[in-house]
Amino acid sequence: MRLTRQTNYAMRILMYCAANNDRLSRIPEIATAYSVSELFLFKILQPLVENGLVETVRGRNGGVRLGRAAEAISLFDVVRVTEESFAMAECFENDAAECPLVDSCALNSALREALNAFFAVLARYTIADMVAARPNVRNLLGIDMLERRAPAA
């Protein structure tokens, strides 16, 4: 199974927010950290906000932050809201009735089992796990540099 670019960057947005949990994250900063366009990230943000994974704060000093604790957001949560289809083969689709084996196909059963195993592994890992796996993630994403440049309040 191959995840879409949207899912990949949705996870990256969440990881950035988790690593930057002491302040709001701004889309231009996230875009710079990952070398992608702000417009692309704004498109990805919508399903994350709609499903409570991210909160937006409007205004001059606005930004985004996690909608719940990083420990409470599994990778499966992200995949579920960003992927459009989990069809691993044509026979997973609704129009599979053309196949004479559709109701008793061992391939379909094996692929469903594999997909469920994939989901189970994703459900075991959280955004917090992804950030904790790289102790220097704040430095790699340029967050520490941003904080050093920020004027004192």
Secondary structure, DSSP 8 states (H G I E B T S, - for coil): ----HHHHHHHHHHHHHHHTTTS-B-HHHHHHHHT--HHHHHHHHHHHHHTTSEEEE-STT-EEEESS-GGG-BHHHHHHHH-S---SSGGGSTTGGGSTTTTT-HHHHHHHHHHHHHHHHHHH-BHHHHHHT-TTHHHHTTHHHHHHHS---
